[in-house]
Amino acid sequence: MIALQGNGLNRRFAYTAAGERILEWDQNASKYTLSLRGLGNEVLREVSYSYSYSASTGS
């Protein structure tokens, strides 16, 4: 996994052994984007997932 941080960016990328990017995680936007590729490295499907979380404090 490779990270890119700075100037308001906070992203993580995951690659296959062949160097094709298959996952982008934008931590500032709370969003994952996953790419499914075919045998010819063409993008067959791209799926994005947004999430949110909240921090709670206990007493």
Backbone hydrogen bonds, N-H to C=O, Kabsch-Sander energy under -0.5 kcal/mol:
donor,donor_aa,acceptor,acceptor_aa,energy
2,I,13,F,-2.8
4,L,11,R,-2.7
6,G,9,L,-1.9
9,L,6,G,-2.1
11,R,4,L,-2.7
12,R,25,W,-2.1
13,F,2,I,-2.8
14,A,23,L,-2.1
16,T,20,E,-2.4
19,G,16,T,-1.6
22,I,14,A,-2.6
23,L,14,A,-1.5
24,E,33,T,-2.4
25,W,12,R,-3.0
26,D,24,E,-0.6
26,D,31,K,-2.7
27,Q,10,N,-2.3
27,Q,25,W,-0.9
28,N,10,N,-0.6
30,S,26,D,-0.6
31,K,26,D,-2.0
32,Y,49,Y,-2.9
33,T,24,E,-2.5
34,L,47,V,-3.2
35,S,22,I,-2.3
36,L,45,R,-3.3
37,R,35,S,-0.6
38,G,42,E,-2.9
41,N,38,G,-1.8
44,L,36,L,-2.9
44,L,42,E,-0.6
45,R,36,L,-1.6
47,V,34,L,-2.7
49,Y,32,Y,-2.7
51,Y,30,S,-2.5
56,S,54,S,-0.5
